[in-house]
Amino acid sequence: MNRYPRWVAALAIASLTTGCSLIGSGEPESGARTVTLVAHDSFAADPAALADFERRSGIHLEVRNSGDAGELTNKLALSQAAPLGDVAYGVDSTFASRALSADVFEPYRPDAADRGPQRYAQDQQHRLTAVDVADVCLNVDTRWFAEHRVPEPATLRDLTDPRYRDLVALPDPTTSSPGLAFLLGTIATFGEPGWQDYWRQLTANGAKLSSGWEEAYNQDFSGSTGQGPRPIVLSYASSPAAEVDEAGRPRTRALLDGCYRQVEYAGVLTGAKDPEAAREVVDFLLSPEFQGQVAEQMYVYPAVEGIALPPGWETSAPLPPRPTELPAAEVERNRDRWVDEWRTLIRG
């Protein structure tokens, strides 16, 4: 689930190699315990913080990248009897119920869960622990709207107005985690069958669908480095923090009305070879050292309370005050049906 501009993603990818140590040595110190962290492709962390954790804990941390959040969840479910690693990070709130129903994770409640993550708990067994929040929101290119003297949209309904014809870029909900979150957001906002009427109007108004977030943001969006033709894109509430000019002023803005809350979780995998060490890794993901750098490294908000955000985030990337959400059980019960109905509606 990529959620940041291509230049940031390139840095993250350059620092990660599937199955290799994040601190770059590739070889554990003598006597070190090795823990495999299975994560989505956007996982990134400060190498210095990880190296310090390895020194203090005696744990050699390896990362196995496994696609976006949906692909990661499917791989974890399919390999439940022979887990891909010891701990996983990146299952998000749109797929969490699927992982829990497949018994992918074992119970573990870190001490730090009471400092924020527990409010995002998915079950009473504490099998998943919230690590970060990444609300999916529409982003607009403020410069484009100023130059064309068109008012910026304010709500989801506005996107069906003819004045915004051919201006919207969206990732496909059948192939994209943020695209699925947007679909769920329209269902939460317009209900059934209202969400289908909304999508008919949205696509009739020229909204463009792409296979994933990166294509929509980096190729179609005029406010990104790709300088595409469309000034409205589905991205994240934090994305404007990456789009600032030389004076530090954001060139884009997230529309905070209509955002869908997306929480990312970590947990100890059932059948982990070293569950005790895996629990230490989960503890580390909630530590001030890791939580304090998730905003800069992955453009997400820390789940633990009291963690300082980078300068300017309060104004350029504020957390939506009232994001929409659907109960995890409702999503699990209806996800496949909603996706099939969307596919029939849009694809025929």
C-alpha positions in Angstrom: 0.0 0.0 0.0 2.1 2.9 -1.2 1.0 6.2 0.2 3.8 8.6 -0.5 5.3 10.2 -3.6 7.6 8.2 -5.9 10.8 9.8 -4.5 9.9 8.8 -1.0 9.0 5.3 -2.1 12.3 5.0 -4.0 14.2 5.7 -0.8 12.1 3.2 1.2 12.6 0.5 -1.5 16.3 1.2 -1.7 16.6 0.5 2.1 14.6 -2.7 2.0 15.4 -6.0 0.4 13.0 -8.9 0.9 14.2 -11.2 3.7 17.3 -9.0 4.4 18.2 -7.1 7.6 17.0 -3.5 7.7 20.2 -2.2 9.1 22.0 -3.3 6.0 24.5 -5.9 7.3 22.4 -8.9 6.2 24.2 -11.0 8.8 23.1 -11.4 12.5 25.6 -10.9 15.3 26.9 -14.1 16.9 24.2 -15.4 19.3 21.4 -13.1 18.0 17.9 -14.4 17.7 16.4 -13.9 14.2 12.8 -12.6 13.9 11.1 -12.4 10.5 8.8 -9.5 10.1 6.2 -9.9 7.3 5.1 -6.5 6.1 3.5 -4.7 3.2 5.7 -3.1 0.6 5.4 0.4 2.1 7.1 -0.5 5.4 10.0 1.7 6.1 11.9 2.7 9.3 14.9 4.7 10.5 17.9 2.4 10.1 19.5 4.0 13.2 16.4 3.2 15.4 16.4 -0.4 14.1 20.1 -0.9 14.6 19.7 0.4 18.2 16.9 -2.0 18.8 18.9 -4.9 17.5 21.8 -4.0 19.8 19.7 -3.6 22.9 17.5 -6.7 22.3 19.9 -9.1 20.7 17.3 -9.7 18.0 18.3 -9.7 14.3 15.3 -8.4 12.4 14.6 -9.5 8.9 11.8 -8.1 6.7 9.8 -10.1 4.2 7.8 -7.7 1.9 4.5 -9.2 0.8 2.6 -6.8 -1.5 -0.1 -4.3 -0.3 -2.4 -4.8 2.7 -4.8 -7.0 0.9 -2.2 -9.2 -0.7 -0.3 -9.4 2.7 -3.5 -10.5 4.5 -4.3 -13.2 1.9 -0.7 -14.6 2.1 -0.9 -14.7 5.9 -4.3 -16.5 5.8 -3.1 -19.0 3.2 0.1 -19.8 5.1 -1.5 -19.9 8.6 -0.5 -23.5 9.1 3.1 -22.8 8.1 3.6 -19.0 8.9 5.8 -16.9 6.7 7.5 -15.4 9.7 7.2 -14.5 13.4 5.4 -11.2 13.4 3.4 -9.2 10.8 2.8 -5.6 10.3 0.5 -3.9 7.8 -2.8 -5.7 8.0 -5.2 -2.8 8.0 -8.8 -2.2 9.3 -10.4 -3.1 5.9 -8.8 -6.6 6.1 -8.3 -7.2 9.8 -11.4 -9.3 10.3 -10.3 -11.7 7.5 -7.0 -12.2 9.3 -8.7 -12.8 12.6 -11.2 -15.3 11.2 -8.3 -17.2 9.7 -6.6 -17.3 13.1 -3.5 -15.8 11.7 -2.4 -14.1 15.0 -2.0 -15.2 18.6 -3.2 -13.1 21.6 -0.7 -10.5 22.9 -1.4 -7.2 24.6 1.6 -4.9 24.8 1.9 -2.5 27.8 1.8 0.5 25.4 -1.6 -0.6 24.1 -3.3 1.5 26.8 -1.6 4.6 25.5 -3.7 4.9 22.4 -3.7 1.7 20.3 -6.4 0.0 22.4 -9.0 2.4 21.1 -8.6 0.7 17.7 -8.8 -2.9 19.1 -10.4 -5.4 16.7 -11.2 -8.2 19.2 -11.2 -8.9 22.9 -8.4 -11.4 22.6 -5.9 -8.6 21.6 -4.6 -10.5 18.6 -3.9 -7.2 16.7 -2.3 -4.1 18.0 -2.7 -0.7 16.2 0.6 0.8 15.1 -0.5 3.7 13.0 -3.4 5.5 11.4 -3.6 6.5 7.7 -6.9 8.1 6.9 -7.9 7.8 3.2 -9.0 11.2 1.9 -9.5 13.1 -1.3 -6.6 15.5 -2.0 -6.8 18.6 -4.2 -4.2 20.6 -6.1 -5.0 24.1 -4.6 -2.9 25.9 -7.2 -4.9 24.4 -10.0 -8.2 25.5 -8.5 -6.9 29.0 -7.9 -5.5 29.4 -11.4 -8.8 28.1 -13.0 -11.0 30.1 -10.6 -13.0 27.0 -9.7 -14.1 26.5 -6.1 -12.5 23.4 -4.5 -14.9 20.6 -3.7 -15.8 20.2 -0.1 -17.8 16.9 0.1 -18.0 13.5 -1.6 -21.3 14.6 -3.2 -19.5 17.6 -4.8 -17.6 15.3 -7.1 -20.8 14.5 -9.0 -21.2 18.2 -9.9 -20.6 19.0 -13.6 -18.0 21.6 -12.7 -15.7 18.7 -11.6 -16.2 16.7 -14.7 -13.0 14.8 -15.7 -11.1 16.2 -12.7 -11.1 13.1 -10.4 -8.5 10.3 -10.2 -9.3 7.2 -8.1 -7.6 3.8 -7.6 -9.7 0.8 -8.3 -11.2 -0.7 -5.2 -10.8 -4.3 -6.5 -7.0 -3.8 -6.8 -6.1 -1.1 -4.3 -6.3 -0.9 -0.5 -7.0 2.9 -0.5 -9.5 2.3 -3.3 -11.3 -0.2 -1.2 -11.3 2.2 1.7 -12.9 4.8 -0.5 -15.6 2.4 -1.6 -16.3 1.6 2.1 -16.4 5.3 2.8 -19.1 5.8 0.2 -21.1 2.9 1.6 -20.8 4.4 5.1 -21.8 7.8 3.8 -24.6 7.0 1.4 -25.8 3.6 2.7 -27.5 0.9 0.6 -28.4 1.2 -2.2 -27.5 4.9 -2.2 -23.8 4.2 -2.7 -24.5 2.6 -6.1 -26.4 5.6 -7.2 -23.5 7.8 -6.1 -21.0 5.7 -8.1 -23.2 5.9 -11.2 -23.1 9.6 -11.0 -19.4 9.7 -10.1 -18.3 7.7 -13.1 -20.8 9.5 -15.4 -19.0 12.7 -14.4 -15.7 11.4 -15.8 -13.9 10.0 -12.7 -10.9 8.0 -13.9 -10.1 4.7 -12.3 -6.5 3.3 -12.2 -5.2 0.0 -11.0 -3.5 1.4 -7.9 -2.7 4.5 -5.8 0.7 5.1 -7.4 -0.7 5.4 -10.9 -3.5 7.7 -9.7 -1.3 9.9 -7.6 2.0 10.0 -9.5 0.6 10.0 -13.1 -2.9 11.4 -13.0 -2.7 14.0 -10.2 -1.7 17.5 -11.2 -0.4 18.3 -7.6 2.2 15.5 -7.6 5.7 15.5 -9.1 4.2 13.8 -12.1 2.0 16.8 -12.8 -0.9 14.9 -14.4 -4.0 16.4 -15.7 -6.4 15.9 -12.8 -6.5 18.1 -9.7 -8.5 15.8 -7.5 -7.1 12.4 -6.3 -7.7 9.8 -3.7 -4.8 9.7 -1.3 -4.2 10.2 2.4 -4.8 12.9 5.0 -1.0 13.1 5.5 -0.1 13.3 1.8 0.0 17.2 1.7 2.9 17.1 4.1 5.0 15.7 1.2 3.9 18.3 -1.3 5.4 21.6 0.0 7.0 24.4 -1.9 10.4 26.0 -1.2 8.9 28.1 1.5 7.4 25.0 3.3 3.8 25.8 2.2 1.7 22.8 1.1 0.7 22.8 -2.6 -2.1 20.3 -1.9 -4.9 19.9 0.7 -6.8 17.0 2.0 -10.6 17.3 2.1 -11.3 16.2 5.6 -15.0 15.7 5.0 -15.6 12.1 3.8 -12.3 10.6 4.9 -12.3 6.9 5.8 -10.3 5.7 8.8 -7.6 3.2 8.0 -5.7 1.7 10.9 -2.6 -0.6 10.4 -1.9 -3.3 12.8 0.9 -5.6 14.0 0.7 -9.0 15.7 2.5 -12.2 16.7 1.9 -14.9 14.1 0.3 -18.1 15.3 3.0 -20.8 15.1 5.9 -18.3 15.3 9.3 -20.0 15.8 10.2 -17.5 18.6 7.0 -15.9 19.9 8.8 -14.3 22.8 11.1 -12.4 20.5 8.2 -11.6 18.2 6.4 -10.0 21.1 9.5 -7.8 21.7 9.3 -6.7 18.1 5.7 -5.7 18.6 6.7 -3.7 21.7 9.4 -2.0 19.6 6.8 -0.9 17.0 4.9 0.9 19.8 8.0 2.4 21.4 8.7 6.1 21.3 11.7 5.4 19.1 9.7 3.8 16.4 6.4 5.8 16.8 8.4 9.0 16.7 9.5 8.4 13.1 6.5 6.7 11.4 5.3 10.1 10.2 8.5 10.9 8.4 9.2 7.4 7.2 5.8 6.2 6.1 3.6 9.3 6.1 1.2 7.9 8.7 0.1 9.1 12.1 1.4 7.3 15.2 -1.2 5.2 17.1 0.4 5.9 20.5 -0.7 9.1 22.2 1.8 11.9 23.0 4.1 11.4 20.0 5.2 14.6 18.4 4.5 15.1 14.7 7.0 16.6 12.3 7.0 20.4 12.1 4.1 21.7 10.0 1.9 18.6 10.1 -0.7 20.3 12.3 -1.4 22.7 9.5 -0.5 20.8 6.3 -1.7 17.3 7.4 -4.2 17.5 10.2 -5.9 14.3 11.3 -9.6 14.3 10.2 -11.8 15.0 13.2 -14.7 12.8 12.1 -13.7 10.1 9.7 -16.2 7.6 8.5 -15.8 4.0 9.6 -17.7 0.7 9.3 -17.6 -2.1 11.9 -15.0 -4.7 11.1 -17.6 -7.5 11.4 -19.9 -5.7 8.9 -17.0 -5.3 6.5 -16.0 -8.9 6.7 -19.6 -10.0 6.2 -20.2 -7.8 3.2 -16.8 -7.0 1.6 -16.9 -9.6 -1.2 -20.5 -8.8 -2.0 -19.9 -5.0 -2.2 -16.8 -5.5 -4.4 -18.8 -7.8 -6.7 -21.6 -5.3 -6.9 -19.2 -2.5 -7.6 -17.5 -4.6 -10.3 -20.9 -5.3 -12.0 -22.0 -1.7 -11.7 -18.8 -0.2 -13.1 -17.5 -2.9 -15.4 -20.8 -4.5 -16.5 
